[in-house]
Amino acid sequence: MILLIGNWKMAPKKSTEALSLAKKTLEIARKYKKSIKIVSCIPSIHIPFISKTIKNTLYIGGQSVSASTEEAQTGLISAEMLASYGTSHCIVGHSESRERGETDEQVLSSTLLLLQKKITPIICIGEKQRDAQGWYLSTVKSQIESIVLGIPKAQLKKIVFAYEPIWAIGKNAAREATPVECREMLIFIRKVISDIVDIKTANTISILYGGSVNEQNGTSFILEGGANGLLVGRISLDAKRFEQLAKTLSLVS
Ligand code: PEP
């Protein structure tokens, strides 16, 4: 089963547009449910009414969660709140949240709180840029270590990593990553996990790829890149292109 996560970010702007996109995405999820699990990570303000209208087949996810249960945190939402609306997944450590100050320690705390509430954390990791000497590997290594060292071994199979090279994300991306770059990094990620725990555990953790994925390049990150699924930003807001992507993925799953 391929995991296809749509990250809607701060869109759509209106509640009616959000509901319409959710309904279209639900249709896509129904059509390809035998081979693809689709999760829409939507702005938290849209979660209550969309999760009320959309039930089953399409999974609703959050985009961020507070790293603590302390009530005095203006503007934030807790894992318990997400759980009370039936949210199944939540992105943590997205590069845009890290840019706003989210630390590795907070990513770990959020992950633990989500696991307590039986919400699957989708933990984003990835380097800002690559260098010829390979120093970028140490950035990714320390992001993985801060999570894997802090989670009980039995819980590790419940987390999902999303490798998102920051230089390949969004409309300002320097370029698309190649499937070979994706494969090498996924091997590296599993090796780092395996050195901390063991190979068996490392192999049970799902690792997604994200960064300028579209209906043309999506399958290559699965087939050649070795990813267990995809984290998709812009394309998840365009139901036609998202459906094309789902269709191509269903043919290779
Ligand atoms: C993202 O922001 O997680 C992302 C992958 O965006 P895009 O697909 O638009 O590059």
Boltz pocket constraint, residues with backbone or C-beta under 6 A from the ligand:
constraints:
  - pocket:
      binder: B
      contacts: [[A, 7], [A, 164], [A, 168], [A, 169], [A, 170], [A, 171], [A, 210], [A, 211], [A, 212], [A, 213], [A, 231], [A, 232], [A, 233], [A, 234], [A, 235]]
      max_distance: 6.0
